[in-house]
């Protein structure tokens, strides 16, 4: 193995490490924001009872959110309840 090969391997490993660390930090920040979001959605759904809306409003909400935010599994009917 030449010096260039060894240097490149170390260079590549460093770049790969930087990418993985950045992805981890990004996921951590996203999850940090999701917790209060889901809590607030839950509160909002809970307080909708004052309007006399029943179970069907949550079913409608789940369907609309899933259409609007395709690929986000956090808005299924089960998860909203």
C-alpha positions as CSV (number, residue, x, y, z in Angstrom):
1,X,0.0,0.0,0.0
2,X,1.4,3.4,-1.0
3,X,1.4,6.5,1.1
4,X,-1.2,8.0,-1.2
5,X,-3.5,5.0,-0.6
6,X,-3.2,5.2,3.2
7,X,-3.7,9.0,3.1
8,X,-6.8,8.6,0.9
9,X,-8.2,6.0,3.2
10,X,-7.8,8.3,6.2
11,X,-9.2,11.2,4.2
12,X,-12.2,9.2,3.2
13,X,-12.8,8.0,6.8
14,X,-12.7,11.5,8.1
15,X,-15.2,12.8,5.5
16,X,-17.5,9.8,6.2
17,X,-17.2,10.5,10.0
18,X,-18.2,14.1,9.4
19,X,-21.2,13.2,7.4
20,X,-22.4,10.6,10.0
21,X,-22.0,13.1,12.8
22,X,-23.9,15.8,10.9
23,X,-26.7,13.4,10.1
24,X,-26.9,12.4,13.8
25,X,-27.1,16.0,14.9
26,X,-29.8,16.8,12.3
27,X,-31.9,13.8,13.4
28,X,-31.5,14.8,17.0
29,X,-32.7,18.4,16.2
30,X,-35.7,17.1,14.2
31,X,-36.7,14.8,17.1
32,X,-36.3,17.6,19.6
33,X,-38.8,19.6,17.6
34,X,-41.2,16.8,17.0
35,X,-41.8,16.1,20.7
36,X,-43.5,19.5,21.4
37,X,-45.2,19.4,18.0
38,X,-46.9,16.1,18.7
39,X,-47.8,17.2,22.3
40,X,-49.4,20.3,21.0
41,X,-51.3,18.4,18.3
42,X,-52.5,16.1,21.0
43,X,-53.7,19.0,23.2
44,X,-55.5,20.5,20.2
45,X,-57.3,17.3,19.5
46,X,-58.2,16.9,23.1
47,X,-59.7,20.4,23.3
48,X,-61.7,19.9,20.1
49,X,-64.2,18.1,22.4
50,X,-65.5,21.5,23.4
51,X,-67.0,21.9,19.9
52,X,-68.9,18.7,20.2
53,X,-66.9,17.0,17.5
54,X,-66.7,13.3,17.8
55,X,-64.4,10.6,16.7
56,X,-64.9,11.3,13.0
57,X,-63.1,14.6,13.2
58,X,-59.9,12.8,14.2
59,X,-60.4,10.3,11.3
60,X,-60.8,13.2,8.9
61,X,-57.8,15.1,10.3
62,X,-55.6,12.0,10.0
63,X,-56.7,11.5,6.4
64,X,-56.0,15.2,5.5
65,X,-52.7,15.3,7.3
66,X,-51.5,12.1,5.5
67,X,-52.4,13.6,2.1
68,X,-50.7,16.8,3.0
69,X,-47.5,15.3,4.5
70,X,-46.9,12.2,2.4
71,X,-44.4,9.8,3.9
72,X,-44.7,11.1,7.5
73,X,-46.0,8.3,9.6
74,X,-46.7,10.5,12.6
75,X,-50.1,11.4,11.5
76,X,-51.9,8.1,11.2
77,X,-55.2,7.7,13.0
78,X,-53.7,5.4,15.6
79,X,-50.9,7.9,16.3
80,X,-53.2,10.9,16.5
81,X,-55.3,9.1,19.1
